[in-house]
Amino acid sequence: MDQQKKIIWQTPWEYREGFSVALGIALTALLLQLLLGNVDPSQFRFPVNVIFGAVFLAGVALAFFIFRRKAFIRWLSSVYSTVPAIAVLLGVIIVMGLTPQLPDGTMEVAFPENVFTKMGWYRMTTSWVFLFLCFYLLMLIEFALLKRITTKQSWRNIGFYLNHTGLLLALLGGILGSADIQRLTMTVKEGNVEWRALDRTGGLRELPVAIELDTFTIEEYPPKLVVIDTHSGKMLPEKQPENYVYGGVGEKTALNGNHIEILEYLPQAGMVQDSNFVNFVPYFTEGATTALKIRVTNPNLKAPVEGWVSNGSFIFPYQVLYVDSVSGIAMPVNEVKKYTSKVTVFTEDGRAEKADIEVNKPLSIENWVIYQLSYDETKGKYSDISVFELVRDPWLKIVYAGIILLMAGALFLFIAGPKKRVYV
């Protein structure tokens, strides 16, 4: 009789039912999303998230031990429920990857209200659909762990325990810890020390770390030349704009039918002009611009056109060399190659640490990660202001612990290899 019940249970409840349950959970969460909007993470900060996580794990464990002999619980701890749950969650993550994800308070400015904003597409990590599916998957992972613990033990279970425990820690720590993440913006002027930063609401916060900006430097790529439509300002040809990257005095190039020769290059230049005359001279003071003297010829010109081209600065205007009544040679703003803040960071215990902070090269100190965010773009390479983003995630160690366990589990499975069958 028991065998017959088992067969009846296993036959209908497989992957099809798994997708039905996962999609049903997603649909239920979508209705809540449309009714209530995104979840407010600030409502789940410490200690609320810790209590919620403990109650969730304890509740799942209690449900397992009370109903573990039920066929439905056995199905929930099998691949028939787990694989569809992962597939549906992966679909949500793909949507997240294809749509811009905006911080709280900025979506209303970036996008008008529409069906996609109501569905939480632009703040997916705080949407009901994402959270419901994540906690459903967490429940399945815990069921699978408890099922394996209560069955016959083997040394080969070590890899299973490492992988599932690591995934449980990483996913749970990432979800619950998101409410405790602090993201602050600090603006520091050269020679000054700053210990205050702004949160996302514009509130001023005093921090346990202070930053002194010693120097701020910008490295730029060589200047470029482009042909523009002098009426619209668009680069030509419109479908596939052409550009020339400066390589040295005396070089020749062709842009949109114009033959251009580089006559002179001033990386540090100042403009001298009157009503009829424009010239550039060496200028080694803050606010200097980049200038190229060029000669332009094309079949439609009676004589070559010669003059200066510059991208300007916060002191000097840009300069275009007009070729004819509809086109001219212009120099776009030099692209930034790298910008670096040389800083001294002070901590509450009196420690001072010097460091160079760059984009993709942050500084970690006192549980804070300091990123190079921006600078005074109106001054460009002469900016004496650096903008930093300071991030603190107290749950990051739990997430890292989960990732380490996942890696250890993968390494164990690689070393142990598949279980060998013995044929008699």
VOPAGU-2260 file (C-alpha; in pm, 1 decimal, decimal comma):
REM VOPAGU-2260
SITE   aa  ch    i         X         Y         Z
SITE  MET   A    0       0,0       0,0       0,0
SITE  ASP   A    1     282,0     240,0      95,5
SITE  GLN   A    2     461,7     156,4    -227,0
SITE  GLN   A    3     144,1     232,0    -425,0
SITE  LYS   A    4     106,6     570,5    -251,7
SITE  LYS   A    5     468,9     646,7    -326,3
SITE  ILE   A    6     424,2     574,0    -694,8
SITE  ILE   A    7     106,4     781,8    -709,1
SITE  TRP   A    8     289,9    1073,7    -544,3
SITE  GLN   A    9     600,8    1059,1    -760,4
SITE  THR   A   10     416,9    1032,1   -1092,3
SITE  PRO   A   11     231,9    1370,6   -1095,7
SITE  TRP   A   12     463,5    1575,9    -870,5
SITE  GLU   A   13     769,8    1631,8   -1082,3
SITE  TYR   A   14     910,7    1925,6   -1279,7
SITE  ARG   A   15     574,6    2032,8   -1419,9
SITE  GLU   A   16     432,3    2077,5   -1072,9
SITE  GLY   A   17     756,7    2243,5    -964,7
SITE  PHE   A   18     717,2    2513,0   -1228,2
SITE  SER   A   19     349,8    2549,2   -1138,0
SITE  VAL   A   20     433,8    2616,1    -773,3
SITE  ALA   A   21     724,2    2854,2    -851,7
SITE  LEU   A   22     519,7    3050,4   -1105,3
SITE  GLY   A   23     225,0    3057,5    -864,5
SITE  ILE   A   24     446,5    3209,5    -596,4
SITE  ALA   A   25     578,3    3465,0    -847,1
SITE  LEU   A   26     224,3    3555,4    -955,2
SITE  THR   A   27     108,6    3597,2    -593,7
SITE  ALA   A   28     407,9    3819,6    -523,8
SITE  LEU   A   29     336,6    4022,8    -838,8
SITE  LEU   A   30     -17,3    4096,2    -714,4
SITE  LEU   A   31     130,4    4219,6    -385,2
SITE  GLN   A   32     377,6    4429,8    -583,4
SITE  LEU   A   33      98,8    4596,7    -780,2
SITE  LEU   A   34    -100,4    4661,3    -461,5
SITE  LEU   A   35     173,4    4768,7    -220,8
SITE  GLY   A   36     473,3    4869,6    -432,9
SITE  ASN   A   37     831,7    4784,0    -345,4
SITE  VAL   A   38     935,2    4667,5      -1,6
SITE  ASP   A   39    1094,3    4941,0     210,9
SITE  PRO   A   40    1435,2    4801,4     323,4
SITE  SER   A   41    1458,8    5050,8     608,6
SITE  GLN   A   42    1180,8    4860,9     787,5
SITE  PHE   A   43    1406,4    4552,5     813,2
SITE  ARG   A   44    1724,1    4698,9     959,9
SITE  PHE   A   45    1903,8    4543,0    1255,1
SITE  PRO   A   46    1773,9    4385,1    1475,0
SITE  VAL   A   47    1454,3    4322,7    1275,5
SITE  ASN   A   48    1638,4    4137,0     998,6
SITE  VAL   A   49    1819,7    3913,0    1249,0
SITE  ILE   A   50    1494,9    3824,7    1424,0
SITE  PHE   A   51    1318,4    3763,6    1093,2
SITE  GLY   A   52    1602,2    3541,3     967,9
SITE  ALA   A   53    1611,3    3338,0    1288,5
SITE  VAL   A   54    1232,2    3291,2    1287,9
SITE  PHE   A   55    1238,8    3192,3     920,3
SITE  LEU   A   56    1511,3    2928,6     966,1
SITE  ALA   A   57    1352,8    2795,1    1285,1
SITE  GLY   A   58    1007,9    2783,6    1125,4
SITE  VAL   A   59    1133,5    2590,7     821,4
SITE  ALA   A   60    1317,7    2344,4    1047,4
SITE  LEU   A   61    1010,5    2298,0    1267,3
SITE  ALA   A   62     789,5    2238,3     963,6
SITE  PHE   A   63    1033,8    1980,2     832,2
SITE  PHE   A   64    1055,3    1778,3    1153,5
SITE  ILE   A   65     678,0    1785,3    1207,8
SITE  PHE   A   66     578,5    1694,1     850,9
SITE  ARG   A   67     890,9    1523,6     716,7
SITE  ARG   A   68     707,4    1197,1     651,8
SITE  LYS   A   69     457,1    1377,2     432,2
SITE  ALA   A   70     503,5    1330,4      61,5
SITE  PHE   A   71     475,6    1705,6      -0,1
SITE  ILE   A   72     775,2    1779,9     224,7
SITE  ARG   A   73     975,9    1507,5      53,3
SITE  TRP   A   74     892,4    1667,1    -280,0
SITE  LEU   A   75     997,2    2011,9    -154,3
SITE  SER   A   76    1339,2    1872,4     -63,1
SITE  SER   A   77    1392,3    1716,9    -406,6
SITE  VAL   A   78    1525,7    1842,2    -739,4
SITE  TYR   A   79    1171,0    1845,0    -879,9
SITE  SER   A   80    1094,2    2160,7    -678,8
SITE  THR   A   81    1444,2    2312,6    -658,9
SITE  VAL   A   82    1531,5    2320,6   -1029,3
SITE  PRO   A   83    1208,2    2501,6   -1133,2
SITE  ALA   A   84    1252,2    2749,3    -846,6
SITE  ILE   A   85    1604,7    2829,5    -964,7
SITE  ALA   A   86    1484,4    2860,2   -1325,9
SITE  VAL   A   87    1206,0    3107,2   -1239,8
SITE  LEU   A   88    1438,1    3310,2   -1015,5
SITE  LEU   A   89    1695,6    3312,8   -1295,8
SITE  GLY   A   90    1430,0    3459,4   -1527,2
SITE  VAL   A   91    1374,9    3743,6   -1278,5
SITE  ILE   A   92    1752,8    3799,3   -1254,8
SITE  ILE   A   93    1774,8    3819,5   -1636,2
SITE  VAL   A   94    1508,2    4091,5   -1633,2
SITE  MET   A   95    1711,8    4265,6   -1362,5
SITE  GLY   A   96    2022,9    4249,0   -1578,8
SITE  LEU   A   97    1845,6    4390,3   -1884,9
SITE  THR   A   98    1685,5    4687,3   -1706,8
SITE  PRO   A   99    1854,9    4977,8   -1523,2
SITE  GLN   A  100    1843,6    4929,7   -1146,5
SITE  LEU   A  101    1795,0    5261,8    -968,7
SITE  PRO   A  102    1849,4    5355,2    -602,9
SITE  ASP   A  103    1557,7    5453,2    -385,3
SITE  GLY   A  104    1420,4    5799,0    -449,6
SITE  THR   A  105    1553,6    5833,7    -804,6
SITE  MET   A  106    1311,5    5620,5   -1005,7
SITE  GLU   A  107    1040,4    5886,6   -1004,5
SITE  VAL   A  108    1284,5    6130,1   -1165,6
SITE  ALA   A  109    1431,5    5885,8   -1419,4
SITE  PHE   A  110    1109,0    5716,6   -1536,5
SITE  PRO   A  111     744,6    5823,2   -1546,9
SITE  GLU   A  112     506,7    5584,6   -1374,4
SITE  ASN   A  113     413,1    5294,3   -1602,8
SITE  VAL   A  114     336,1    4924,1   -1582,7
SITE  PHE   A  115     706,3    4833,2   -1553,1
SITE  THR   A  116     772,1    5069,1   -1263,2
SITE  LYS   A  117     464,8    4928,7   -1085,8
SITE  MET   A  118     599,9    4576,3   -1137,4
SITE  GLY   A  119     925,5    4681,5    -969,2
SITE  TRP   A  120    1148,5    4620,4   -1269,9
SITE  TYR   A  121    1378,5    4912,5   -1192,3
SITE  ARG   A  122    1425,1    4820,2    -824,7
SITE  MET   A  123    1409,7    4444,8    -856,4
SITE  THR   A  124    1600,6    4354,1    -539,7
SITE  THR   A  125    1328,6    4513,9    -325,0
SITE  SER   A  126    1037,0    4377,9    -528,5
SITE  TRP   A  127     797,2    4122,8    -379,2
SITE  VAL   A  128     858,0    3882,6    -668,6
SITE  PHE   A  129    1234,0    3868,8    -614,1
SITE  LEU   A  130    1205,9    3836,2    -236,6
SITE  PHE   A  131     933,1    3569,1    -244,8
SITE  LEU   A  132    1129,2    3355,8    -490,5
SITE  CYS   A  133    1451,7    3396,6    -290,4
SITE  PHE   A  134    1289,4    3289,7      34,9
SITE  TYR   A  135    1112,0    3002,2    -142,8
SITE  LEU   A  136    1451,4    2883,6    -269,4
SITE  LEU   A  137    1602,1    2928,4      78,0
SITE  MET   A  138    1325,7    2709,3     220,5
SITE  LEU   A  139    1397,9    2438,8     -37,0
SITE  ILE   A  140    1771,2    2451,7      37,2
SITE  GLU   A  141    1710,2    2414,0     411,1
SITE  PHE   A  142    1467,8    2126,3     350,1
SITE  ALA   A  143    1731,5    1951,2     136,0
SITE  LEU   A  144    1996,1    2001,3     405,6
SITE  LEU   A  145    1773,7    1867,4     681,9
SITE  LYS   A  146    1667,7    1573,1     467,4
SITE  ARG   A  147    2031,0    1476,7     406,8
SITE  ILE   A  148    2116,5    1520,9     777,4
SITE  THR   A  149    1836,9    1284,7     884,2
SITE  THR   A  150    1936,1    1011,2     637,2
SITE  LYS   A  151    2226,6     769,6     637,9
SITE  GLN   A  152    2557,8     957,9     662,3
SITE  SER   A  153    2855,3     918,4     433,1
SITE  TRP   A  154    3185,0    1102,9     392,5
SITE  ARG   A  155    3068,0    1197,2      43,6
SITE  ASN   A  156    2796,6    1413,1     203,5
SITE  ILE   A  157    3066,1    1665,8     297,6
SITE  GLY   A  158    3051,4    1828,7     -46,0
SITE  PHE   A  159    2671,4    1845,6     -31,3
SITE  TYR   A  160    2679,9    2009,4     313,1
SITE  LEU   A  161    2944,0    2261,8     210,1
SITE  ASN   A  162    2762,8    2363,9    -109,8
SITE  HIS   A  163    2414,3    2391,2      39,6
SITE  THR   A  164    2527,6    2561,2     361,4
SITE  GLY   A  165    2736,4    2807,0     160,2
SITE  LEU   A  166    2446,3    2888,0     -71,4
SITE  LEU   A  167    2214,4    2929,4     228,0
SITE  LEU   A  168    2453,4    3170,0     402,7
SITE  ALA   A  169    2536,4    3373,3      92,2
SITE  LEU   A  170    2176,0    3413,8     -19,5
SITE  LEU   A  171    2031,1    3477,5     327,3
SITE  GLY   A  172    2311,1    3716,1     424,2
SITE  GLY   A  173    2275,2    3907,7      98,6
SITE  ILE   A  174    1899,1    3950,9     134,8
SITE  LEU   A  175    1880,2    4030,2     506,3
SITE  GLY   A  176    2195,6    4240,6     503,2
SITE  SER   A  177    2077,0    4471,6     225,0
SITE  ALA   A  178    1877,5    4673,4     479,6
SITE  ASP   A  179    2191,9    4747,2     682,9
SITE  ILE   A  180    2410,2    4862,3     393,6
SITE  GLN   A  181    2515,3    5225,2     431,9
SITE  ARG   A  182    2605,1    5426,0     119,4
SITE  LEU   A  183    2728,9    5776,6     185,3
SITE  THR   A  184    2882,9    6047,1     -33,4
SITE  MET   A  185    3170,5    6262,1      88,1
SITE  THR   A  186    3311,6    6567,1     -94,0
SITE  VAL   A  187    3664,6    6671,6       4,0
SITE  LYS   A  188    3868,2    6972,7    -111,7
SITE  GLU   A  189    4246,7    6952,6    -152,1
SITE  GLY   A  190    4422,5    7027,4     175,1
SITE  ASN   A  191    4105,2    6982,5     383,1
SITE  VAL   A  192    3996,9    6707,2     622,1
SITE  GLU   A  193    3636,1    6588,6     609,0
SITE  TRP   A  194    3455,2    6349,8     846,1
SITE  ARG   A  195    3097,3    6423,9     739,0
SITE  ALA   A  196    2906,5    6262,5     453,6
SITE  LEU   A  197    2562,7    6279,2     296,9
SITE  ASP   A  198    2319,0    5990,4     287,0
SITE  ARG   A  199    2069,2    5932,6       4,7
SITE  THR   A  200    1814,0    6160,5     165,9
SITE  GLY   A  201    2064,7    6447,4     186,4
SITE  GLY   A  202    2110,0    6410,9     562,3
SITE  LEU   A  203    2453,0    6495,7     706,3
SITE  ARG   A  204    2622,5    6213,0     898,4
SITE  GLU   A  205    2938,1    6221,2    1110,5
SITE  LEU   A  206    3161,2    5917,3    1053,9
SITE  PRO   A  207    3423,7    5728,8    1255,9
SITE  VAL   A  208    3671,6    5788,1     971,3
SITE  ALA   A  209    3798,2    6116,3     824,3
SITE  ILE   A  210    3956,9    6178,7     484,2
SITE  GLU   A  211    4221,5    6439,5     402,1
SITE  LEU   A  212    4268,7    6499,4      28,9
SITE  ASP   A  213    4640,3    6554,8     -30,3
SITE  THR   A  214    4625,7    6583,2    -410,8
SITE  PHE   A  215    4386,9    6500,5    -693,2
SITE  THR   A  216    4524,2    6422,8   -1039,3
SITE  ILE   A  217    4371,5    6331,7   -1375,2
SITE  GLU   A  218    4540,0    6158,4   -1667,1
SITE  GLU   A  219    4382,5    6220,9   -2007,4
SITE  TYR   A  220    4397,3    6048,2   -2342,1
SITE  PRO   A  221    4548,0    6242,4   -2636,4
SITE  PRO   A  222    4315,2    6499,0   -2796,7
SITE  LYS   A  223    4087,3    6407,6   -3086,9
SITE  LEU   A  224    3966,5    6592,0   -3393,4
SITE  VAL   A  225    3621,1    6551,4   -3549,9
SITE  VAL   A  226    3422,7    6716,4   -3826,9
SITE  ILE   A  227    3094,7    6872,3   -3711,5
SITE  ASP   A  228    2787,3    7019,5   -3872,4
SITE  THR   A  229    2812,4    7380,9   -3758,3
SITE  HIS   A  230    2432,1    7421,1   -3753,1
SITE  SER   A  231    2333,5    7108,9   -3555,5
SITE  GLY   A  232    2663,1    7038,8   -3377,1
SITE  LYS   A  233    2647,9    6670,5   -3480,4
SITE  MET   A  234    2962,6    6484,3   -3579,5
SITE  LEU   A  235    2999,8    6388,8   -3945,4
SITE  PRO   A  236    2926,3    6164,9   -4118,4
SITE  GLU   A  237    2614,9    6122,4   -3902,9
SITE  LYS   A  238    2571,6    5746,0   -3950,7
SITE  GLN   A  239    2933,2    5665,2   -3866,8
SITE  PRO   A  240    3123,0    5963,6   -3724,4
SITE  GLU   A  241    3496,6    5970,4   -3788,8
SITE  ASN   A  242    3767,6    6094,3   -3553,4
SITE  TYR   A  243    4143,2    6137,3   -3544,8
SITE  VAL   A  244    4354,2    6078,9   -3232,6
SITE  TYR   A  245    4657,2    6308,3   -3212,0
SITE  GLY   A  246    4983,1    6122,5   -3273,0
SITE  GLY   A  247    5238,3    6394,8   -3340,6
SITE  VAL   A  248    5315,8    6719,1   -3522,8
SITE  GLY   A  249    5344,7    6669,5   -3897,8
SITE  GLU   A  250    5088,6    6386,2   -3912,9
SITE  LYS   A  251    4824,6    6391,1   -4184,5
SITE  THR   A  252    4478,5    6241,1   -4179,0
SITE  ALA   A  253    4145,6    6252,2   -4363,8
SITE  LEU   A  254    3807,2    6313,9   -4200,5
SITE  ASN   A  255    3481,3    6325,3   -4395,9
SITE  GLY   A  256    3658,9    6426,1   -4719,0
SITE  ASN   A  257    3885,9    6682,0   -4548,5
SITE  HIS   A  258    4263,6    6639,7   -4558,4
SITE  ILE   A  259    4413,0    6759,7   -4230,0
SITE  GLU   A  260    4777,1    6828,2   -4141,2
SITE  ILE   A  261    4892,7    6886,9   -3782,2
SITE  LEU   A  262    5112,0    7198,2   -3770,1
SITE  GLU   A  263    5155,4    7268,0   -3399,0
SITE  TYR   A  264    5052,8    7116,6   -3064,1
SITE  LEU   A  265    5019,1    7296,2   -2730,1
SITE  PRO   A  266    4914,5    7067,7   -2442,4
SITE  GLN   A  267    4910,5    7368,1   -2205,9
SITE  ALA   A  268    4767,8    7662,5   -2397,7
SITE  GLY   A  269    4596,0    7993,7   -2343,3
SITE  MET   A  270    4383,4    8186,0   -2591,4
SITE  VAL   A  271    4475,5    8533,7   -2713,8
SITE  GLN   A  272    4212,9    8705,2   -2926,0
SITE  ASP   A  273    4065,7    9029,6   -3047,7
SITE  SER   A  274    3775,9    9101,2   -3282,3
SITE  ASN   A  275    3953,0    8954,1   -3588,5
SITE  PHE   A  276    4234,5    8740,5   -3455,7
SITE  VAL   A  277    4258,8    8419,3   -3248,7
SITE  ASN   A  278    4587,4    8268,6   -3139,4
SITE  PHE   A  279    4707,7    8022,1   -2876,7
SITE  VAL   A  280    5025,3    8055,7   -2674,4
SITE  PRO   A  281    5190,8    7840,1   -2407,0
SITE  TYR   A  282    5008,3    7887,1   -2075,9
SITE  PHE   A  283    5124,5    7693,4   -1769,1
SITE  THR   A  284    4863,1    7809,8   -1522,8
SITE  GLU   A  285    4546,5    7650,3   -1389,0
SITE  GLY   A  286    4277,8    7660,5   -1654,4
SITE  ALA   A  287    4508,7    7596,0   -1949,6
SITE  THR   A  288    4349,1    7420,2   -2243,9
SITE  THR   A  289    4472,2    7189,9   -2523,1
SITE  ALA   A  290    4517,6    7335,2   -2870,3
SITE  LEU   A  291    4615,3    7209,7   -3216,2
SITE  LYS   A  292    4707,8    7426,0   -3513,9
SITE  ILE   A  293    4597,6    7252,2   -3834,1
SITE  ARG   A  294    4575,7    7302,2   -4208,0
SITE  VAL   A  295    4265,2    7174,7   -4390,1
SITE  THR   A  296    4222,4    7115,9   -4763,0
SITE  ASN   A  297    3945,9    6955,8   -4967,0
SITE  PRO   A  298    3840,2    6962,3   -5335,3
SITE  ASN   A  299    3572,4    7225,5   -5267,3
SITE  LEU   A  300    3811,1    7480,6   -5116,2
SITE  LYS   A  301    3990,4    7737,0   -5331,0
SITE  ALA   A  302    4271,3    7760,6   -5076,5
SITE  PRO   A  303    4371,9    7569,5   -4760,9
SITE  VAL   A  304    4212,4    7676,6   -4432,9
SITE  GLU   A  305    4457,1    7715,5   -4145,3
SITE  GLY   A  306    4395,0    7787,6   -3778,2
SITE  TRP   A  307    4364,5    7668,6   -3420,6
SITE  VAL   A  308    4128,5    7413,2   -3270,1
SITE  SER   A  309    4077,6    7379,9   -2894,1
SITE  ASN   A  310    3841,7    7202,6   -2654,8
SITE  GLY   A  311    3843,5    7491,6   -2407,3
SITE  SER   A  312    3844,2    7489,5   -2027,1
SITE  PHE   A  313    3662,3    7657,4   -1741,0
SITE  ILE   A  314    3859,3    7975,2   -1831,7
SITE  PHE   A  315    3887,7    7964,6   -2210,7
SITE  PRO   A  316    3607,8    7892,5   -2463,3
SITE  TYR   A  317    3638,6    7611,4   -2715,6
SITE  GLN   A  318    3760,5    7700,6   -3062,7
SITE  VAL   A  319    3629,8    7552,4   -3390,2
SITE  LEU   A  320    3806,0    7593,6   -3724,1
SITE  TYR   A  321    3532,7    7660,6   -3979,8
SITE  VAL   A  322    3603,7    7491,8   -4311,3
SITE  ASP   A  323    3299,6    7624,0   -4499,3
SITE  SER   A  324    2949,5    7752,1   -4424,2
SITE  VAL   A  325    2820,8    7415,0   -4301,5
SITE  SER   A  326    3112,8    7226,9   -4144,5
SITE  GLY   A  327    3410,8    7275,9   -3918,5
SITE  ILE   A  328    3689,9    7091,5   -3736,5
SITE  ALA   A  329    3636,4    7062,4   -3360,2
SITE  MET   A  330    3815,0    6904,0   -3065,3
SITE  PRO   A  331    3594,2    6716,0   -2815,9
SITE  VAL   A  332    3674,6    6732,6   -2445,9
SITE  ASN   A  333    3971,5    6507,5   -2373,3
SITE  GLU   A  334    3862,1    6168,0   -2243,7
SITE  VAL   A  335    3973,6    6086,4   -1890,6
SITE  LYS   A  336    4214,0    5793,4   -1871,6
SITE  LYS   A  337    4245,8    5775,4   -1492,8
SITE  TYR   A  338    4185,3    5996,7   -1192,9
SITE  THR   A  339    4353,1    5944,3    -858,4
SITE  SER   A  340    4300,4    6082,6    -510,5
SITE  LYS   A  341    4602,1    6073,7    -282,2
SITE  VAL   A  342    4450,1    6072,9      65,0
SITE  THR   A  343    4525,7    6031,0     432,4
SITE  VAL   A  344    4250,0    5849,1     620,0
SITE  PHE   A  345    4218,5    5897,2     996,5
SITE  THR   A  346    4037,1    5657,9    1231,9
SITE  GLU   A  347    3892,3    5705,6    1579,9
SITE  ASP   A  348    4179,4    5515,4    1740,6
SITE  GLY   A  349    4429,2    5770,2    1606,9
SITE  ARG   A  350    4556,2    5566,3    1314,2
SITE  ALA   A  351    4646,8    5749,3     990,8
SITE  GLU   A  352    4678,8    5561,5     663,2
SITE  LYS   A  353    4796,6    5707,3     333,3
SITE  ALA   A  354    4654,3    5558,8      12,7
SITE  ASP   A  355    4583,3    5621,2    -354,4
SITE  ILE   A  356    4213,9    5576,2    -435,6
SITE  GLU   A  357    4112,9    5525,0    -797,5
SITE  VAL   A  358    3811,2    5396,0    -986,5
SITE  ASN   A  359    3802,5    5017,9    -932,3
SITE  LYS   A  360    4076,7    5055,8    -670,9
SITE  PRO   A  361    3895,7    5131,9    -342,5
SITE  LEU   A  362    4036,6    5150,0       7,9
SITE  SER   A  363    3906,2    4923,8     286,4
SITE  ILE   A  364    3943,3    5055,3     640,4
SITE  GLU   A  365    3747,0    5017,4     966,1
SITE  ASN   A  366    3465,3    4816,6     801,0
SITE  TRP   A  367    3425,5    5091,7     539,9
SITE  VAL   A  368    3508,5    5063,9     171,0
SITE  ILE   A  369    3597,0    5401,2      15,7
SITE  TYR   A  370    3542,1    5433,3    -360,8
SITE  GLN   A  371    3649,0    5708,6    -599,0
SITE  LEU   A  372    3316,7    5841,0    -727,6
SITE  SER   A  373    3360,1    6173,8    -905,0
SITE  TYR   A  374    3525,1    6516,2    -908,4
SITE  ASP   A  375    3448,6    6875,0   -1011,9
SITE  GLU   A  376    3376,6    6815,2   -1380,8
SITE  THR   A  377    3341,7    7187,1   -1450,9
SITE  LYS   A  378    3715,5    7225,1   -1384,9
SITE  GLY   A  379    3814,6    6892,2   -1540,4
SITE  LYS   A  380    4180,2    6804,2   -1485,0
SITE  TYR   A  381    4217,7    7113,3   -1266,8
SITE  SER   A  382    3960,9    6993,3   -1016,1
SITE  ASP   A  383    4067,2    7042,7    -654,8
SITE  ILE   A  384    3766,2    6849,4    -528,1
SITE  SER   A  385    3721,8    6473,4    -504,0
SITE  VAL   A  386    3396,0    6294,4    -437,2
SITE  PHE   A  387    3403,1    5959,8    -255,9
SITE  GLU   A  388    3141,7    5694,6    -190,8
SITE  LEU   A  389    3172,8    5522,7     145,9
SITE  VAL   A  390    3002,3    5184,2     181,0
SITE  ARG   A  391    2959,6    4977,1     494,3
SITE  ASP   A  392    2804,8    4629,0     477,3
SITE  PRO   A  393    2813,5    4451,1     816,8
SITE  TRP   A  394    2673,6    4131,4     659,4
SITE  LEU   A  395    2946,4    4104,5     398,3
SITE  LYS   A  396    3151,2    3863,0     610,4
SITE  ILE   A  397    2855,6    3623,7     621,1
SITE  VAL   A  398    2820,0    3642,1     244,3
SITE  TYR   A  399    3194,4    3583,5     201,1
SITE  ALA   A  400    3176,3    3287,6     438,1
SITE  GLY   A  401    2900,5    3138,0     222,5
SITE  ILE   A  402    3105,0    3189,4     -94,2
SITE  ILE   A  403    3409,8    3025,0      67,4
SITE  LEU   A  404    3197,8    2724,1     165,8
SITE  LEU   A  405    3064,7    2701,5    -191,1
SITE  MET   A  406    3419,2    2703,3    -327,5
SITE  ALA   A  407    3528,4    2443,8     -72,3
SITE  GLY   A  408    3233,6    2223,8    -168,3
SITE  ALA   A  409    3318,4    2251,3    -537,2
SITE  LEU   A  410    3682,6    2165,3    -462,9
SITE  PHE   A  411    3577,8    1865,9    -252,7
SITE  LEU   A  412    3353,3    1731,2    -529,4
SITE  PHE   A  413    3635,2    1776,9    -780,5
SITE  ILE   A  414    3884,1    1586,4    -563,1
SITE  ALA   A  415    3642,3    1315,9    -448,3
SITE  GLY   A  416    3501,8    1259,1    -796,4
SITE  PRO   A  417    3177,7    1075,1    -875,3
SITE  LYS   A  418    3081,7     768,8    -677,8
SITE  LYS   A  419    3207,2     459,7    -855,2
SITE  ARG   A  420    2966,8     176,6    -915,7
SITE  VAL   A  421    3079,8    -178,4    -857,1
SITE  TYR   A  422    2936,2    -430,7   -1099,2
SITE  VAL   A  423    2926,3    -793,2    -985,9
